[in-house]
Amino acid sequence: MNDPQTFETFRRESTFSCTTAALYAFHERQDVFALLTPPGSVLQVLADRRTSLQDGDLEFRLWLGPIPVSWHARHQAGPTATSFIDVQEEGPLAFWEHTHLVEEAPEKNGEPQARLIDSIRFRHHPGIAGAFSRVAFGGAALAFLFSHRHRVTRKIVEKSRK
């Protein structure tokens, strides 16, 4: 990746037995960061100046074991009414843009279904400066993180339907 305009991408898609409103509302929960943070990591919200998922900014510190990672993200509207994007303003990568898209999926056995698509464009710093982010936010780490997030999301949104 020598071209500074080249992005790496990551995508995780899951379908849940719930409505799009319920899936979007899950992301609005005050405790959503704690719920979605994998075991072994700690997330501290330092400042939350969001007025909604689609507006404002958030500063947090993510502890990856003994290593603190500071992050400042700006939230903005996504391509649909049930989507939002967080863009890293300051943090461990050269660039990070994460689109959270919630959309209706075909019904299953007469029950509503909603699809969550997490789509990320990112770029590491070049050379040694990007070594940490390549490990902490590379493909394998993102696959683990979003597998965990979608598993927790499923457990909570589908349990709340019953």
KEPALO-979013 format. One line per field, with one value per residue (C-alpha): residue number from 1; residue in three letters; x, z, y. Coordinates in nm, 2 decimals, always signed. Example, Ala and Ser with C-alpha at 12.3 -4.5 7.8 and 13.67 -1.06 7.14 Angstrom:
num <- [1, 2]
residu <- [Ala, Ser]
c1 <- [+1.23, +1.37]
c3 <- [+0.78, +0.71]
c2 <- [-0.45, -0.11]
//
This chain:
num <- [1, 2, 3, 4, 5, 6, 7, 8, 9, 10, 11, 12, 13, 14, 15, 16, 17, 18, 19, 20, 21, 22, 23, 24, 25, 26, 27, 28, 29, 30, 31, 32, 33, 34, 35, 36, 37, 38, 39, 40, 41, 42, 43, 44, 45, 46, 47, 48, 49, 50, 51, 52, 53, 54, 55, 56, 57, 58, 59, 60, 61, 62, 63, 64, 65, 66, 67, 68, 69, 70, 71, 72, 73, 74, 75, 76, 77, 78, 79, 80, 81, 82, 83, 84, 85, 86, 87, 88, 89, 90, 91, 92, 93, 94, 95, 96, 97, 98, 99, 100, 101, 102, 103, 104, 105, 106, 107, 108, 109, 110, 111, 112, 113, 114, 115, 116, 117, 118, 119, 120, 121, 122, 123, 124, 125, 126, 127, 128, 129, 130, 131, 132, 133, 134, 135, 136, 137, 138, 139, 140, 141, 142, 143, 144, 145, 146, 147, 148, 149, 150, 151, 152, 153, 154, 155, 156, 157, 158, 159, 160, 161, 162]
residu <- [Met, Asn, Asp, Pro, Gln, Thr, Phe, Glu, Thr, Phe, Arg, Arg, Glu, Ser, Thr, Phe, Ser, Cys, Thr, Thr, Ala, Ala, Leu, Tyr, Ala, Phe, His, Glu, Arg, Gln, Asp, Val, Phe, Ala, Leu, Leu, Thr, Pro, Pro, Gly, Ser, Val, Leu, Gln, Val, Leu, Ala, Asp, Arg, Arg, Thr, Ser, Leu, Gln, Asp, Gly, Asp, Leu, Glu, Phe, Arg, Leu, Trp, Leu, Gly, Pro, Ile, Pro, Val, Ser, Trp, His, Ala, Arg, His, Gln, Ala, Gly, Pro, Thr, Ala, Thr, Ser, Phe, Ile, Asp, Val, Gln, Glu, Glu, Gly, Pro, Leu, Ala, Phe, Trp, Glu, His, Thr, His, Leu, Val, Glu, Glu, Ala, Pro, Glu, Lys, Asn, Gly, Glu, Pro, Gln, Ala, Arg, Leu, Ile, Asp, Ser, Ile, Arg, Phe, Arg, His, His, Pro, Gly, Ile, Ala, Gly, Ala, Phe, Ser, Arg, Val, Ala, Phe, Gly, Gly, Ala, Ala, Leu, Ala, Phe, Leu, Phe, Ser, His, Arg, His, Arg, Val, Thr, Arg, Lys, Ile, Val, Glu, Lys, Ser, Arg, Lys]
c1 <- [+0.00, +0.24, -0.03, -0.14, -0.49, -0.54, -0.76, -0.79, -1.15, -1.33, -1.70, -1.91, -2.28, -2.53, -2.91, -3.10, -3.46, -3.58, -3.71, -3.47, -3.60, -3.50, -3.16, -3.10, -3.23, -2.97, -2.70, -2.85, -2.82, -2.61, -2.43, -2.36, -1.99, -1.95, -2.16, -1.97, -1.62, -1.46, -1.33, -0.97, -1.03, -1.17, -1.33, -1.35, -1.57, -1.39, -1.64, -1.96, -2.08, -2.32, -2.67, -2.76, -2.58, -2.57, -2.43, -2.16, -1.83, -1.70, -1.37, -1.27, -0.97, -0.96, -0.73, -0.59, -0.44, -0.20, -0.18, -0.41, -0.53, -0.69, -0.96, -1.17, -1.45, -1.70, -2.04, -2.24, -2.54, -2.50, -2.65, -2.99, -3.21, -3.11, -2.73, -2.45, -2.08, -1.80, -1.48, -1.16, -1.05, -0.76, -0.64, -0.41, -0.47, -0.39, -0.76, -1.07, -1.43, -1.68, -2.03, -2.30, -2.59, -2.91, -3.16, -3.47, -3.41, -3.66, -3.90, -3.82, -4.11, -4.33, -4.10, -3.93, -3.55, -3.30, -2.95, -2.65, -2.36, -2.04, -1.82, -1.48, -1.23, -0.90, -0.53, -0.24, +0.05, +0.34, +0.65, +0.72, +0.46, +0.18, +0.32, +0.09, -0.22, -0.15, -0.16, -0.43, -0.66, -0.56, -0.78, -0.76, -0.82, -1.12, -1.26, -1.24, -1.39, -1.68, -1.76, -1.78, -1.99, -2.24, -2.27, -2.35, -2.59, -2.77, -2.80, -2.95, -3.18, -3.32, -3.36, -3.55, -3.81, -3.91]
c3 <- [+0.00, -0.12, -0.26, +0.02, -0.14, -0.12, +0.15, +0.30, +0.36, +0.60, +0.59, +0.82, +0.75, +0.96, +0.95, +1.28, +1.37, +1.47, +1.31, +1.17, +1.44, +1.71, +1.56, +1.52, +1.88, +2.01, +1.88, +2.06, +2.40, +2.66, +2.74, +2.38, +2.40, +2.71, +2.56, +2.23, +2.37, +2.36, +2.67, +2.76, +2.64, +2.83, +2.67, +2.86, +2.72, +2.79, +2.62, +2.44, +2.25, +2.02, +1.99, +1.80, +1.63, +1.32, +1.47, +1.71, +1.83, +2.08, +2.25, +2.41, +2.53, +2.44, +2.65, +2.46, +2.75, +2.91, +2.60, +2.59, +2.25, +2.24, +1.97, +1.87, +1.63, +1.45, +1.39, +1.09, +0.89, +0.66, +0.33, +0.48, +0.77, +0.96, +0.92, +1.06, +0.99, +1.24, +1.11, +1.31, +1.37, +1.59, +1.67, +1.59, +1.21, +0.93, +0.82, +0.95, +0.82, +0.96, +0.81, +1.02, +0.79, +0.92, +0.65, +0.62, +0.51, +0.37, +0.63, +0.77, +0.87, +0.88, +1.12, +1.04, +0.97, +0.98, +0.83, +0.99, +0.76, +0.91, +0.64, +0.71, +0.50, +0.67, +0.61, +0.84, +0.89, +0.68, +0.82, +1.19, +1.29, +1.16, +1.30, +1.61, +1.41, +1.16, +1.45, +1.66, +1.37, +1.09, +0.92, +1.18, +1.47, +1.29, +1.21, +1.58, +1.69, +1.46, +1.50, +1.88, +1.82, +1.59, +1.83, +2.12, +1.91, +1.80, +2.16, +2.29, +2.00, +1.95, +2.32, +2.36, +2.10, +2.31]
c2 <- [+0.00, +0.27, +0.49, +0.72, +0.73, +0.36, +0.23, -0.12, -0.23, -0.45, -0.56, -0.77, -0.84, -1.02, -1.07, -1.05, -1.16, -0.82, -0.50, -0.23, +0.00, -0.24, -0.29, +0.08, +0.14, -0.11, +0.12, +0.41, +0.25, +0.43, +0.11, +0.00, +0.06, -0.16, -0.43, -0.44, -0.42, -0.76, -0.94, -0.83, -0.48, -0.18, +0.12, +0.45, +0.73, +1.05, +1.29, +1.22, +1.53, +1.34, +1.46, +1.14, +0.86, +1.08, +1.40, +1.50, +1.37, +1.11, +1.08, +0.75, +0.55, +0.19, -0.03, -0.32, -0.51, -0.26, -0.03, +0.28, +0.39, +0.73, +0.80, +1.10, +1.02, +1.24, +1.09, +1.19, +1.08, +0.78, +0.70, +0.61, +0.72, +0.40, +0.44, +0.65, +0.69, +0.75, +0.91, +0.91, +1.27, +1.17, +0.82, +0.53, +0.51, +0.75, +0.72, +0.54, +0.57, +0.32, +0.30, +0.13, +0.04, -0.11, -0.22, -0.43, -0.79, -1.04, -1.19, -1.53, -1.75, -1.45, -1.26, -0.93, -0.94, -0.66, -0.66, -0.49, -0.41, -0.27, -0.14, +0.02, +0.20, +0.25, +0.33, +0.26, +0.51, +0.41, +0.23, +0.18, +0.44, +0.21, -0.12, -0.11, -0.03, -0.31, -0.56, -0.40, -0.30, -0.53, -0.79, -1.06, -0.82, -0.66, -1.00, -1.09, -0.76, -0.76, -1.13, -1.05, -0.73, -0.91, -1.21, -0.98, -0.77, -1.09, -1.22, -0.89, -0.78, -1.13, -1.20, -0.87, -0.99, -1.29]
//
